[in-house]
Amino acid sequence: MQTGFRGITERWGAALLAGGAMVLAVGFTLGLHADPMGALRGERVIGAFHDSHVWCFDHIFRMFSGDVPRSGSTDKLGWPDPVALPLVAWVPAILSAPIRAWAGPLQAFNAALVFGPALSVLITWLWLRRVFSVGVFGAFAGSVVYAACPYALGCLASGQVEKVQVWCVPLVLLGLDRAIRGTLGKWVFLVLPLSVVAAAMTSPSSALVLPFAAGLQVAWSVWQTGRSRREVGVGLLALGLVAMSLGGVRGYYGDLSSAPTDGGVHQFGDQRMRSAFSPGTPPAEEALLEPSIVAQPQELFLGRDTRRPDPTRAAHVTYLGLPVLLAFVGLSIWSSRGRGLGIALVVVGVVLAMGPKLAMSGQYVLLGGRSVVLPAAWLDAYGYPTSESGMYYRFVQLASLGLALGLASGLRRWPTWVQILLGVGVLGAQLWDSHRATADLWPRPVETFENAALFRSWADDPVPGAVVDLPLEADQRAGGVYMLGAALHGRPTTALPRQSRPDELPQLARVEDWLRAALELGDPQQGGDFLASRGVRYLVCHARCRRPQGRYKSLVVGLGEPHDGGGIAWWRFDSSTGAAGSVK
């Protein structure tokens, strides 16, 4: 009976357990939404980045379908000037393309977001099984613990679909180990760079931590295989391939850590143009930003945070999880293969995630009037990309991966029934604790996008022309809503994801001048003709534009009565008919 049971678990049982782990991870993430089925039907999930990332997914689909040029720049955002377009999340966007073709951009994005953990489970499972020969129950627990770690849950709540793809790190580590062991043969020169590029183009956040994880994996694999001259040489060659691949990707993004910081200007080929995704606020010297750019001990180990209860704000969750941390410490005593790498990943991840200076409870710690300097300060000294964005907390995913490895390898020496009991117990406790520590982020609100049908009808309008969204000055929240509409109508738009200010962006200042000139004509027909001659087909006045301090009244006087509905007012212009109010 026991032999038969072991035989099943080795093949079909292993496949079923891997599939079960993927289903568990997806079910857990779906359950965190107020209306899981509504999200999959194409309802709008409310978060910091959901809306703008829907446009990014849709644009990648349009690039591959031939609707827009396959280029690193676009005139679809920030109209009327082209902007640089360093897109992210390529792998999930490509994988969700059939859903986009069948159902639409919202459904494709939501599916990629909630099904991303399944891919993370699969890749982590393969890494644990093939590199460390862990048992199937250890792989089950370890892969789900990593795919649904608190760091990934914070990214899920924020709609940061690229950061949810935590499979990027173990994918490259698996390739590195296979290269050193010679199982890839000459294919290593193709497979390894492709895996690095796929990971980095999907998640620049993961690319930022990859060199450290890669170095640790190569050192461990070389040590395990005997440390021969050949293996050391292959390991160094593999690291060189990783470095070259990351260097090429960095040339595409400008900076693996964030958007370009030179005033949002991106060097694209021989042109300098503004980035569609402008940089955030640079890290401050005296005070921590909110959300925090560094991990702090009270959140790392206890899950205590200072997040604001706002579903539209990003969440930087750095909690490791007390259940898996305790299991890691206890099981490391009995683990053999993988213990050293697991410990190294945890230590490096925690230390670098805390940033260049120690901070606790939202403030930098001072001893004798001086900051407590940490090893990450060396990264800044040598110009590592973290010095630009300051997002050191991203290193937490290394620690989470190390904990998952320690859990899986620690179960390896125990009898099967003990593996099942311990694995299920630790996994259940960790999922519960992860939910507890991020409870303020759930359930993720889901609502109907009122103007979806209207914007889709604009896609069928045969008359070309851009959509101008008002107010032109928009924060990340408003800019994302504009971009969500653009994903549906597919027209060029003035929308940008954040920091859209006419006084800083020449193209928006030009549109502002056109609007002012059209209104000064004092005649709806002439004003509409003027805007149509500049390439404007639709003018949309969103809710903030319609407030008393907005410009709605002047627009009605200058352009005529608009179409109204769904919380917006809009005009359609044609050089032969003028304002929309005259062609209702």
C-alpha angles and dihedrals in degrees: 000000000000092000091050091049091051091049091054093049091051094062124000092018091053091050091048092048091049090050090046091052090052092049091048093052093048093044091051094051093044090052090059091069124085091229110018095178091046089057091053091047089058104268116153116260113212115230145114099278107012097101099046093044090056087064091049092053091047093049092053088052091050090049092056094042091052097244091121131023118274093242142129090238134055142187091206092088129045090017135221092035124052116249132203112260117202097175124195137200094051098159098051090042091054093044091051093049094102089055090049091052093047104036112009143262098293093053092046093052095045091049092050090049098051097034093048092090089060090062090046090053092050096049094042090048091054092047093050095044101041100037102035102021092227120172122265093252092051090049089049093054096038097048094049092044089055098041092050098036116144091254090059091044091056090051090047091053091049093048091241093152094176093057092047087065094084089157088086094084100047090044092062093040090054090052092049093052092047090050093053093046090050096235092127096051114189090341087080089083089062105028099049098050090044091052091049093048092046090051096044095044088049098045123012085181089064091043087059092061098034098091091059094046091045093052092050093047093050092048091050095045093048090049092050096048097054104271095256121168090252094053093047090050093048090047092053091046090051091051089050090054090050091050093048092048092049090047090055092049091048089056088058096048098035088222126024092210102056145332116306112291099205093102089297092298115143127198104227112178106304092338132086113211137156117272117245086222106051121202125270126233111303117242115275124231099216106034138032119248122238114266090037118250092206135053115249124207095239091058097036094058106017104029094235112149143168100223120152114237095244119125091204095060125089117253121216102196114186101167113132098198123253097229095055091040092055091044090050092053093046099042094044087075090066101030120102119171110050098013095111094047091046092053092046092051092050094047096045092043095050096043096048093041089062090065131219095312130037114252131182132181093359097310137089113252116241125200114188089349093303132105119252103246117217132196092264087073086074089060090055091047090057094044099252110173092255087074088069103044100022091213095143093149089079089080087074089085088067090055091047090052091049090052091051090050092048091050094048096044092042091060092051098088097046126093116268096255091050091049090053095048096043095040095049092042096051092041093050093046092048094050091048092047093047090053091047093051092050097035092123089065095056146125093028108226117244124193141166116265099233099204098045094110092046094051092046089055089056089059088063093051105113093206111092122226144117133269117236112203118203136246092043091200103076137165124220092276097052094039090055092053090051090050092049089057089047090055087060102042095035094211129132109272139187087231122124125175098244147345093035105167124158090211089061103032116064094204094055091045088056092052089048089054090051092052092048092049092048092052093046090060087073094213125095093213094052093040091052092047090050093054092043090054088056092054100263114142100165132025115196124196108199126200096276090051089056096056118110092261091048128093098249096115093051090049092053091049094046101038106024132245112331133216108266135204146101092040094300137092119212142184129204117208132203126171090234099046107028120205125025091240090069095054103045 
